[in-house]
């Protein structure tokens, strides 16, 4: 199954939104700097 660049970008944006949603929830519970570090790494992928 081939995925075009546009489809992959859309998928990444969707995935990033999911991750951000989960991380926000975790951040409320934990408030750990590791979450921010992971989020920054994800931002860099784009």
C-alpha positions in Angstrom: 0.0 0.0 0.0 1.6 3.2 -1.2 1.0 6.4 0.6 1.5 9.7 -1.1 3.3 12.7 0.5 0.1 14.6 1.0 -1.7 11.6 2.5 1.2 11.0 4.8 1.3 14.6 5.9 -2.4 14.5 6.6 -1.9 11.3 8.6 1.0 12.9 10.6 -1.1 15.9 11.4 -3.9 13.6 12.6 -1.5 11.5 14.6 0.1 14.6 16.1 -3.3 15.9 17.1 -4.0 12.6 18.9 -0.6 12.6 20.6 -1.1 16.2 21.7 -4.5 15.4 23.1 -3.2 12.5 25.1 -0.1 14.4 26.3 -2.3 17.3 27.5 -4.3 14.8 29.5 -1.2 13.3 30.9 0.3 16.7 31.6 -2.7 17.5 33.8 -2.0 14.4 35.7 1.8 14.4 35.8 3.3 17.8 34.9 6.6 16.1 33.9 9.2 17.8 31.6 9.6 14.5 29.7 6.3 15.1 28.0 7.3 18.5 26.8 10.6 17.0 25.4 8.7 14.3 23.5 6.3 16.9 22.1 9.2 19.0 20.9 10.7 16.0 19.2 7.4 15.4 17.4 7.2 19.1 16.3 10.7 18.7 14.7 9.6 15.8 12.5 7.4 18.0 10.4 
